[in-house]
Each structure stands twice: as C-alpha cells, then as structure tokens.
Amino acid sequence: MSERPSKIRRGRSCGSELKQLRRHPSLLIGLVLIAILVGISLYAVIAIPYSEAVRLWRDPDDRFENPRLARPVWFDRFTSDRLPRTIVPRLADEGATLTEVPLDDGMKRIEAVIAFDYHYDGFPSELSLYTLVTGGEERTPVSVSWKTPAGDTIVLGEYHARQSHTYYISLDRDLRERLGMAPHFGLFVIDPTVPWDEREPMHGTYELILQGEFEEGQSLDDVSLAVYGQVHGPFGTDHQRRDLTLPMVWGAVVALGFGVLAALAWQLGNVLLALMGRRYRERVDPLFRRLTGVNTILLILPILIVISHLHQPGIWAILGLVIVLSCIMAVIRVLRAVLLPSEEMPHSGPARAPGTLIAVVLPSFLLAVPAFVFLEAALGLSGLGDPMLPTWGKMIHHALVQGALYHGHYYWIMQPLLLLMVLGIGFALAGYALHRIYNPRLHAKK
C-alpha cells in the first residue's frame, strides 16, 4: 500500500516537468538553433577533413574557376535580372575543336576553338584564359580572337605561350583602349554607344579562337576560358577567389569546439573553487566574494592578445591557454548560493529539479558558451588566433581589411555575424529557459 502513492507522486512529478517544458518554448527554439549549428559542424568534419580544410583555405584547387568578390547565388532572388554565373569552357568539352596542320621546317599550325552559350541579363565580372603547352623549349607566339553571336570577330591580342600561362583578358590595357571600355563589357555588349545604364549583353553562342605555330614536339594540351560571374556558391567568394562556404561551415566547428570545451573547463573551475570555498569557507570565501562580478572574459582577452602578438599559436594552443586561465580566474556566483548553507544566502531557494548542482551548472554552462565563442571571434577579428584554420572572426577581419563595407560587399561580413548571433541566441535561450525551470523561485513574481 505504501508503494502505490510513491509511484503516483513520481508520475505527477514527470508530468509537471513536461508542463514546465511546454511553458518555455524558448528552450525548444534554442535547442533547434544549437542542433542546426551542430549539424553544420558534423557536415564540415565529415565532408571536409581538417587537413583538407587547411589546404583548401591556403591554396584552393578551384581558385582559377572562382570569381573574385562574387555575391551568393541567393542574391539573385532580390533582383529582377538573372545575374551571370561563372562559365568555364575547356578544350576537352564537347563541341570544342583542335586542328593541326603540318608546315615546313618541322612546324605545325594549331587552331583551338572553344564555344559557350551566354544567356544572362548582366555582364561578366572578369575574363581569363589559361593555356597549357607541353614539349619543346621555346615559347610559342599565339594569337587569340573572339567571335560574337552576331558573327563579328575581334582580335584580343598575342602572347608567348609557355608550359602554363594565364592571359588576364580583363587586364589587357591595349584591348581596353581599342574597345573603349573594360573587355568583359566590350566583348558582350550589344550597342556600346548607348548610355551605361541601358547597355545589355548579347545573348547567344560565343567562340574563342586560339592560333599558333608550334614545333613538332610541342602540343597544346589544355585551353580553358573563365567567364567569371557576379554570383557564386551559397556564401559568395572573397578577394582571393576562395569559396566562403569553407570558412562558414568550418567556422561553426571551431566556434562550437572552442566554446564548449572552454565553458566546460570554466564550469569545472567554478565547481572546484566552490567546493574549496565551502570546505575552507573562513579562509578563502572572502576572496571569492571579492571576485564575484569580475568578468573572466575581459581578463583573459588582453592576456591572449599579448601572447598572440609575441607568438601566434594554433587553435588548440589558444584553447589550452583559455582552459588554464579559466580555471585560475573562475568566478563564483550562483554556485556559492547553492553550496553554502541556505541561512547565509536567504535570497536563494532550493531548486525543484533533481540534482541541485546540475540544476545550476547546466544553465550556467549553456550561458558561458557564447562568451567564449565571442572571445575566439574577437581574436580572429583582431588578426590573431590560429593562422591555419578558417574561422568566422578571421573571415570578418579579412572583409574589414579589404574594405568590404565600403565597396558594398555586405555578405562578406553579415553572414558570419548572423551565425554568431544564431549561436549566441540559441545557447542564451536554452540556458535562461533551463534556469527558469530548475530555479523557479529566483524568477517568481513578488
């Protein structure tokens, strides 16, 4: 007979906790935001391993194919025009032709023609031509021509091809003077005499023709034309043609890993010092009272800045420093109210959730994570931190150095700031909601 009422009380307690969760939808919102960031981090770690992420950030393979300072592709939804994407026609593509005609004295004439269709409403941002010649020791002069959909042929220029050569068509001053405008406009415009705001690109099939006389032992292995667009990828590109998808997804890995591990160390230091304060209350607790209210992050940040200026450490070295400094400089606030006798802290009430220590540590841990994430972002924003990994702070730093706001590249700064806000809001909503659930008397209306 005595066991049945006990089971009923436990069932009512569980139902009461479920009602508490339903009364705090901010907890669900916070957990959803955290789950999104965790999902992004898992994708980054699985799809792009650490070594690959470092290599792609320092020397990306697709740098030639990426436009410079391109907006994200979703920017197209806010305009009435269909903004151009990057087109990279190659000699190996279907429809391209390579013709060799033998000449006297062991020479041969090679003509390569690559074609592509252009049906966008805007003009390209740049044009570049890459050629690969193998065999022979002499540089071979080649001429490059451009054929428009209207049938007009424009001679772009001549250069001496070597084993690997990139001809930056948009930077050709002679071609710019002949066209009267930038080549990536002049080679596509329908009527160059109309005002700038009324000029439109010509739609249709364009051809690039490369001709040259090569030695018998030489061969033209590759011809690639990069018609750079104005939008690229889900997050755009930076000034070095790097796809910003990499720092956006790996920035989540670094932010969550740094914030969670540092917050765990900070909480561990809090627990240890609180236990010391309870055991040796008369000796050390007055010191803990004076430390109450001191912001640990404000004390750690200048120390890390000095260390980073003297010796630029990696992300794990910085994390180790943060953990050590957090354990040394941990501040006792809520835990003192729980671990000390209740008569000394009359304003605090017992927590309703099982496990008084967990009821205080878990919300405090969730609220501490954003502080350490912002600490890591502040180091990257200052140009410090890990020189190898792409992070949100470093992404913002590069954008500010390159004048992104001045030149209108708002996406470069707003995207990492948005994810930082999502991370901070997610952990704050979850932390405050758990604090209200576990410690209702601290938030009771008087």
Secondary structure, DSSP 8 states (H G I E B T S, - for coil): --HHHHHHHHHHHHHHHHHHHHT-HHHHHHHHHHHHHHHHHHHHHHHS-HHHHHHHHHS-TTTTTS-SS-B-GGGGGGSSS-----B--BTTSTT-EEEEEE-STTEEEEEEEEEEEE--SS--SEEEEEEEEES-SS-EEEEEEEE-TTS-EEEEEEEEE-SEEEE-GGG-HHHHHHHTS-HHHHTTBS-TTS-GGG--B--EEEEEEEEEEEETT-EEEEEEEEEE-SB-TTT-B-TT--BTHHHHHHHHHHHHHHHHHHHHHHHHHHHHHHHHHHHTHHHHHHHHHHHTT--HHHHHHHHHHHHHHHS---HHHHHHHHHHHHHHS---SHHHHHHS-TTT-TT----SSS-HHHHHHHHHHHHHHHHHHHHHHHHHHTT-S-SSS--HHHHHHHHHHTTHHHHT-THHHHHHHHHHHHHHHHHHHHHHHHHHHH-GGGG---
